[in-house]
Amino acid sequence: MKFEVTILGSSSATPVYNRNPTAQLLNCNEKFYLIDCGEGTQQQLIRFGFKANKIDFVFISHLHGDHYFGLIGLLSSLHLNGRIKPIKIFAPAALAEILELQFKHSETVIRYPVEFVATQTDAPAEIFENADLKVETIILNHRIPCTGFKFVQKKRLRKLIVEKLEAEEIPVDCYPLLKRGADLDLPDGRVLLNADYTTDSDRPKQYCYCSDTLFDETYFESIQGCDTLYHEATFLHEMVDRANQTHHTTALQAAEIAKMTGAAKLLIGHFSSRYKTLQPLLEEARSVFENTELAIEGNTYTI
C-alpha cells in the first residue's frame, strides 16, 4: 500500500525564492490528505502534477498565516471548477469563522459541502479514522494553540500465497476467510491452516507531523517510535535564543527529538528565509541524528 508524503512548501513565515510556506500532501492508498495550506499551495499542486480535486481531507495545524493563507483560494478554486463532493477540514475552531467571513463578503456560496471539525489543544485525541488510517492530534507548544498530526496506517489483511492455493485447487471463496486469519475445514475433509497459505501483511507505519513548536518533552510520548518524523527546524542552533522567543525549534533540537523518541527517519522543514542554502541545517541535524533529510519541495518521501 502506498504511504508517502510530498512536500509542497517548506518555508517559514514568508515565501522566498524557490521555497513556499508550509504545505504537504500525504498519499495513503491513493487517498490524499493535505497537511497545512500556506500561500501558493494551489500553484505547487499544479507544478508537481497533483489534482486538487482528489483532496478530500485537510488538516490545519494552527492559525498563523504561513500555514493556512492558501486555503481560501484552494476552496474557492474547487468551487469554480465544479466540485460537488464534500471536503472535510480539521482545524482550530476560529478558522470556521474566518472562512465564513471571507465567503460572506465575497458573496460566494460554495457549491459543495465543507465539513468542519474543530481541533482541541488540551489533550491528544483521535480525530479521524477510515479503512486506511487513523489520525491523532499532537499537542505542541507554540505562541498560539497548535497541533501536529499523527497518521497511523491500519493493519492490512494477510497476504495469500496464491501459487500454493491454485496448485492445491483451493476454492476461491475460501480466500477472504484465509486473508482474515481463519483456519478452514473443507467439505472434502481437508483442513486449511491459515499459516500454511498466507503470510503476515506489512507492519503498519506512522507519520508524525510536528508543526511550529518549542522543544518541549510534553509531546514526545505522542511521537514515540514513529517511522518518519517531520519536525520544524526553523533555525540553526546558534539562534536558539531567537527560537525560544518565537516558540520554534532549531535543527539540532529537531535531531535530538528524533533520537530521544526513537524515530526511524527525520524530515526537517519550515526553514527561516534567512537561509539561502539549507545544507548547514542538514549537517547540524545529522551531527546528532544521521538519518535526517531536508524537506525539499517537490520531493516525495516513502514513510
N, C-alpha and C positions, 0 to 999 in steps of 0.2 A: 504494500500500500504506500502510495506517495505521501510523504510528510516532509515538507520543505518550506523554507521561508525566503522570499525575495525582498531585498532592501530597495525601497523606493526613495527614501530620504534619510540622511544621516547627520544633518547639520543641527546645531542648537541655535535657538533664538532667531537668527536671521539666515536667509539663504545667502550663499556665496557662490562664486564661480564653480560649477561642477558639483555643488552639493546643495541639496534641498532640505527643508525642515522635515522632521521625523514622519515617516510612514513605512509600514511593512505589509507585505501580502503573504499570508500563510496559506499553503495549499495542503489540504488533508483529504486525500482520496478524491481529488478534483472538485472539492468544495472549497470556496475561497473566503477567507476571513481577513478583513482589513484591520490592521492594528495601528491606531493613530492616523491622522489625516492632515498633515501640515500643508501649507500653501504649495501649490504646484503638483499635488498628488495626481490629479487628472492627467496632466501632461506626462508624468512619469509612467503611468499605466499605459498610455499610448506609446511612449518611447520604447518600453520594454515588451510590448506585444500582448498586453492583458486587456480583456474586455471588461469594462467597469460593470456591465450589467450582470456579470457572473458573480459579483459580490453580493451575498445575502446577509452578511453579519459584519458589523462594525464595532470595534472596541476602542473607546477613547479613554486614555489614562487620566487626564486632568485638563483643566481649562486655561492653560497658558497657550497663547495663540499658535505657537510653533507646533502644537500637537493637534489642533482642530480647525484652523482657519481655512483649510481646504474642503471641509465637509459640506458647507452650504453650497459651494459651487458644484461639488460632486452630486449632491442630491438634486440640485436644480437641473443639471445636465441629464441625469437619469429620467427626470420628468419630461424634459424637452424631447428626449429620444424615445419616448413612448413606453417606458417601463410600466408594467401593471402588477408584477409580483411584489410581495411585501419585502421590506428590508428591516432588519432588527438592529437597533443601536443600544449598546451598553455603555453608559457614560454617567458622569456626575449629574445629579438631578437638575442643576441650573442650565444645562445645555438644552433641555426641552424648552425652557423659556426663551433662550437665545434664538433657537430655530423658529419658534412660533412668532417672535417679534420680527425677525428678518422676513419671513414669508408674508406676514401681515402687511408690512409697509411696502413690500414689492407687489402686493396683490397677487401672490402666487398661491394657487391651490394645487398641492402635489397630488397627482392623479393615482398614485399607488400608496398602499398602507405603509406608514412609518411606525413601527412598533418600538417603543422606548422603554428601556429597563434602567432604572436609576441604580448606580453602584453605591455601595456604602463603604466607609473607611474606618469603622470601629473594630472590625474583625474580618479575617479572611472568610470567604464564602464561595460555595459553588453557585455560579450564576447561569450556566448553560450546559446542556447535555443533548447529544443526538447519537445516532448509531455509530459515529466515527470517533467522537472525542467528548471530553467534558472540559469545562473552563472554570478555573477558580481565580479569585482575586488575590493579589499580593499587596499587603498594606505597606506603603512606602512612606518616607519621611521627607516631604518637600515643603516649600513655603505655603502652598495651598494643598487641600486634600488631593491625594494622588494614589492611584492603584497601578500595580503591574498586573500581569495576567499569566496564569499557568495553564498551558494547553496540554492535556494528557490524552494520549491515544487510548481507545478501547481495545481490550484484548480480542484478537480475531479468532474465528473458529479454527479448529485443527486442519492441517493440510492432508489431503488424501494422497495415498500412494497409488496413483491411477493405474500404472502399469501392472501392479500386482492385482488390483481389483479386476481389471479387464482379463488378465491371464487366468484368473480363477472363476471368471464369469459370475462375479457377484452382482446381483440385481441393482440397477441404477437407483431404484427407490430406497436402497439402504444407505446411499451416500450421505443424505442430510443428517441422519442419526449418527453415523460414524463421525462426521465433522463436529458434531456436538459432544463427542466423547463417549457415546454409548457402546456397550457390548451387545451383540445381537445373536439370537438363536434363529436360524433359518428353518423353513419347513422341511428341508431335506436332511435335517439333523446336524448340519454344520454349525459350529459356534465361531462367531467372528469376534475376536478380541480386538478392541479398538487400537491398542498399542501396536498390533501387527499390521495395521492397514492405514495408519495415519502418523503424522509427525506433528510436534507442537508448532504452533504459529510463532512468529517473531515476538520478542519481548516488546511490550508497548513502550513508546518513547514519550519523553516530556520536553516541552519547550517552555522556558520561563523568560518572560519579557519584563525587564525591570526598567521602567521609565525613570524620570527625574527623581533623585533621592540623595540624601546624605548617606554616608557609610553608617549603617545602623543595624546592629545584630538582631533587632526585634523581628525582621522579616526573613532571617536566614533559615528558619525552620520551614518556611513555605517553599523555599527553592532547593532544599536539600536533595542532592543526588540527581539533579536533572541532567539530561543528555546534552542539551545545548542551552546555555545561559546567555541571553542578550542582556548586557548591562551598560547603562550610560557611563561614559568616560569623558566628561566634558573637558577636563584639564590635565596637563602634566602635573606630577606631584609637587613640583616646585611652586605651584599655585594652590596648594592645599588650603591656605587661609581664604583665598577667594572662593574655592569650592565650598568651604564651610559657610561662608557668608551667604552664598546663593543657594545653599542646600543642594549641592551637586557632588559628584564623585570624581576622583582622579583615576587615570589609567592604572596606576599602581594599586589603588584601593579596589578597583573592579577585579583585578587579578587576585588580590588577597581574598576577596569574597568568593571567587570561583574555587580557589584552593580550600578555603575553610568549609565550604558547603559540598565539596565533592563533585563538582560539575565535571562532565567529560570533556566539554568544549566550551570556550568563551568567545562570544562576539562582542566587540566594543563599538559604540557609536555615540551619537549626539555630540559631535565634536565642535568645540568653540571655533568661531570664524577667524580667530587669531592664528589658527594653524593652517598654513597653506599646504604643507606636506604633513602626512599623518604617520610617517614612519617612526618618528620619535615616540609617539603614543604606543605604537605596536611594540617597539623594543622595550619600553618601560614595563608594559604588561607582561611580556614574555620573560622578563627577568625574574618574575615570580611564578607565572603560570604559562608554561611553554605552549600548550595547545590553545593559543589565542589567535583570532583572526580579526581583521578590520571589517566592519560592516560597510562594504563598498556598494554604492548604488548600482543596480542592475545585476549584481551577483545573486545567485540562488544557492542557498546552503542546505544540504541534507541534514536533517536533525538526527 
